[in-house]
């Protein structure tokens, strides 16, 4: 049986292994990182988990070099759909 990579399917295993206690580092590709940080999938306005890069401002893409860092991961704000499962500083590429 193969499960889809969704927030719900990542929540239960992390809860069962009690990830919150040892705070291990997590290594994954971008789709997994987005899920673990509770972000909305698909084409979104703010897809970056590191900064507030706006994917819909075409005029700024090649001009603006420094985008503000993403500091909060609050649900219902800036394409965040769920409570994050892991801390941002515990993620490796």
C-alpha positions as CSV (number, residue, x, y, z in Angstrom):
1,X,0.0,0.0,0.0
2,X,1.4,3.4,-1.0
3,X,0.3,6.5,0.8
4,X,0.3,10.0,-0.7
5,X,2.6,12.6,0.7
6,X,0.2,14.7,2.6
7,X,0.2,16.5,6.0
8,X,-2.1,13.9,7.6
9,X,0.1,11.0,6.4
10,X,3.2,12.6,7.9
11,X,1.6,13.7,11.1
12,X,0.8,10.2,12.5
13,X,4.3,8.6,12.0
14,X,6.0,11.7,13.5
15,X,3.6,11.6,16.5
16,X,4.2,7.8,17.0
17,X,8.0,8.0,17.0
18,X,7.7,11.0,19.4
19,X,9.7,13.4,17.1
20,X,9.1,16.3,19.5
21,X,11.4,14.8,22.2
22,X,14.8,14.3,20.6
23,X,14.4,17.0,17.9
24,X,16.2,15.1,15.2
25,X,17.3,16.8,12.0
26,X,15.1,16.1,9.0
27,X,16.5,15.7,5.5
28,X,14.1,15.8,2.5
29,X,13.3,17.3,-0.8
30,X,11.2,20.5,-1.3
31,X,7.8,18.8,-1.4
32,X,8.4,17.0,1.9
33,X,9.8,20.2,3.5
34,X,6.7,22.2,2.4
35,X,4.5,19.5,4.0
36,X,6.4,19.3,7.2
37,X,6.2,23.1,7.6
38,X,2.4,23.1,7.1
39,X,2.5,25.0,3.8
40,X,-0.2,24.9,1.2
41,X,0.8,22.7,-1.8
42,X,0.5,23.6,-5.5
43,X,1.0,26.9,-7.2
44,X,0.8,29.5,-4.4
45,X,1.6,33.1,-4.0
46,X,4.3,32.6,-1.3
47,X,5.9,29.2,-2.1
48,X,9.2,29.7,-0.4
49,X,9.7,28.4,3.1
50,X,12.8,30.5,3.7
51,X,11.5,34.0,2.7
52,X,8.4,35.9,1.7
53,X,9.2,35.6,-2.1
54,X,6.1,36.5,-4.0
55,X,5.8,34.3,-7.1
56,X,3.3,36.5,-8.7
57,X,5.3,39.8,-8.8
58,X,6.8,39.3,-12.3
59,X,8.3,42.8,-12.3
60,X,10.4,42.1,-9.1
61,X,11.7,38.6,-10.0
62,X,14.9,39.7,-11.7
63,X,15.3,43.1,-9.9
64,X,14.7,42.5,-6.2
65,X,17.6,40.4,-4.7
66,X,16.7,40.4,-1.0
67,X,13.3,39.2,0.1
68,X,12.4,39.4,3.8
69,X,12.9,36.2,5.8
70,X,9.9,34.2,6.8
71,X,9.6,34.5,10.5
72,X,6.2,33.1,11.4
73,X,4.4,29.9,10.4
74,X,0.9,30.7,11.6
75,X,-2.0,28.8,10.0
76,X,-4.2,30.9,7.7
77,X,-1.4,33.4,7.1
78,X,0.9,33.6,4.0
79,X,-0.1,30.2,2.5
80,X,0.4,28.3,5.8
81,X,-2.4,25.7,6.1
82,X,-1.4,23.6,9.1
83,X,0.7,23.8,12.3
84,X,4.3,22.9,11.4
85,X,5.5,19.4,12.3
86,X,9.2,20.2,12.6
87,X,11.2,23.4,13.4
88,X,12.6,25.3,10.5
89,X,16.2,25.1,11.9
90,X,16.0,21.3,12.1
91,X,15.6,20.8,8.3
92,X,18.5,19.9,5.9
93,X,18.4,19.8,2.2
